[in-house]
């Protein structure tokens, strides 16, 4: 029973001399020794669980620990369901990309943004293309102009080594 969850001290694991004790019906029993509290818990055939170890004196509750852990795991699962994971999708362009290809890439980016993912747009320079970084800015600005209705610029275009990157985030409704 004690090996279920190590976040809580249970029964004999509680070493504090004095404890503030609460029953399973949230009724305060007051401050008492840990031995006394443990005895009350055993009489009710329940566990003594430390729920607030940082309080002075620490707060313990007399409850069914197995049931408590089950309820906690249910709450955690519910919270996880409601959580939205935002991922970063990357779209790569080249400095010599054609107009139609930009259209196709912006459609992909639009789909990602509507799914509430962030999009990292990268223009990759090869060889001497890096000398013409201005063309990378033009391409990224053209790309942005085609999808600015569904996104905001989170990180503006910046040349980093041989790549020029820009990060777009979905617009909040």
C-alpha positions in Angstrom: 0.0 0.0 0.0 2.8 2.5 0.9 4.6 1.9 -2.4 1.8 3.5 -4.6 2.9 7.1 -4.5 6.0 8.6 -2.9 4.7 12.2 -2.9 2.8 11.6 0.3 4.0 10.3 3.7 1.6 7.7 5.1 1.1 6.1 8.5 4.5 5.1 10.1 6.5 7.2 7.5 5.3 10.4 9.3 8.1 11.4 11.6 6.8 14.8 12.9 6.1 15.0 16.7 3.0 17.2 16.5 0.4 17.1 13.7 -2.8 19.1 12.9 -5.3 16.3 12.2 -8.4 16.4 9.9 -10.9 13.5 9.6 -12.1 12.1 6.3 -15.2 14.3 6.6 -13.0 17.4 6.8 -13.6 17.9 10.5 -10.6 19.3 12.4 -9.5 17.2 15.4 -6.8 19.7 16.4 -3.1 19.3 17.2 -1.9 16.0 18.6 1.1 13.7 18.6 1.7 11.5 15.5 1.2 8.3 17.7 -2.2 9.5 18.9 -3.3 10.4 15.3 -2.1 7.0 14.0 -4.1 5.3 16.7 -7.3 7.2 15.7 -6.7 6.3 12.0 -6.2 2.6 12.9 -9.4 2.5 14.9 -11.3 3.8 11.9 -9.4 1.3 9.7 -8.1 4.2 7.6 -4.7 5.7 6.8 -3.0 8.8 8.2 -1.7 10.8 5.2 0.4 14.0 5.4 -1.2 16.4 2.9 0.6 19.7 3.9 4.2 18.9 5.1 5.3 22.5 4.9 2.7 23.8 7.3 3.5 24.4 11.0 2.6 21.9 12.4 2.2 19.6 9.4 -1.4 18.8 8.4 -2.4 15.2 8.2 -5.8 13.7 7.1 -7.3 10.5 8.1 -8.6 8.8 4.9 -8.6 5.8 2.6 -5.2 6.3 0.9 -5.9 3.9 -2.0 -9.1 5.7 -2.8 -7.3 9.1 -2.5 -4.6 8.0 -5.0 -7.3 6.7 -7.4 -9.1 10.1 -7.3 -5.8 11.9 -7.8 -5.0 9.9 -10.9 -8.5 10.5 -12.3 -8.0 14.3 -11.8 -4.6 14.2 -13.4 -6.0 12.3 -16.5 -8.8 14.9 -16.8 -6.3 17.8 -16.6 -4.2 16.1 -19.3 -7.2 15.7 -21.6 -7.9 19.4 -21.4 -4.2 20.3 -22.1 -3.3 21.3 -25.7 0.2 20.5 -26.8 1.6 23.1 -29.2 4.1 21.7 -31.6 6.5 23.5 -33.9 6.3 22.6 -37.6 9.0 23.6 -40.0 8.6 24.7 -43.6 11.8 25.0 -45.7 12.2 27.4 -48.6 15.1 28.1 -50.9 16.1 31.6 -52.2 15.3 30.5 -55.8 11.7 29.3 -55.0 9.0 29.9 -57.6 5.7 31.8 -56.9 3.6 28.6 -57.3 5.8 26.7 -54.8 5.4 29.5 -52.3 1.6 29.1 -52.7 1.7 25.4 -51.9 4.0 26.0 -48.9 1.7 28.8 -47.5 -1.3 26.4 -47.8 0.6 23.9 -45.7 1.6 26.6 -43.2 -2.1 27.8 -43.0 -3.2 24.2 -42.2 -0.6 24.0 -39.4 -1.6 27.3 -38.0 -5.3 26.5 -38.1 -4.4 23.3 -36.1 -2.9 25.7 -33.6 0.7 24.7 -34.2 3.5 27.1 -34.5 5.3 27.3 -37.8 9.1 27.9 -38.3 9.8 29.1 -41.8 13.4 28.6 -42.9 15.1 29.9 -46.0 18.2 27.7 -46.5 21.2 29.4 -48.3 23.7 27.2 -50.1 27.1 28.2 -51.3 27.3 31.9 -52.3 23.5 32.4 -51.9 24.2 33.6 -48.4 25.7 36.8 -49.8 22.2 37.7 -51.1 20.4 37.6 -47.7 18.1 40.4 -48.9 16.4 37.8 -51.3 15.7 35.7 -48.2 13.9 38.7 -46.5 11.8 39.2 -49.7 10.8 35.6 -49.8 9.8 35.5 -46.1 7.9 38.8 -46.4 6.0 37.4 -49.5 5.3 34.2 -47.5 4.0 36.2 -44.6 1.8 38.5 -46.7 0.0 35.4 -48.0 -0.9 34.0 -44.6 -0.9 37.0 -42.2 -4.7 36.7 -41.8 -4.2 33.5 -39.6 -0.9 34.2 -37.9 1.2 36.6 -35.9 5.0 36.9 -36.1 6.5 35.5 -32.9 10.1 35.8 -34.0 10.9 38.1 -37.0 13.2 37.0 -39.8 16.8 36.6 -38.7 19.9 35.3 -40.5 21.5 32.5 -38.4 24.5 31.0 -40.2 23.3 29.7 -43.5 19.6 29.8 -42.6 17.2 32.7 -42.3 14.3 31.8 -39.9 11.0 33.3 -38.8 8.6 31.8 -36.3 4.8 32.3 -36.8 2.2 31.6 -34.1 -1.6 31.1 -34.7 -3.7 34.2 -34.1 -5.8 34.1 -31.0 -9.6 34.3 -31.8 
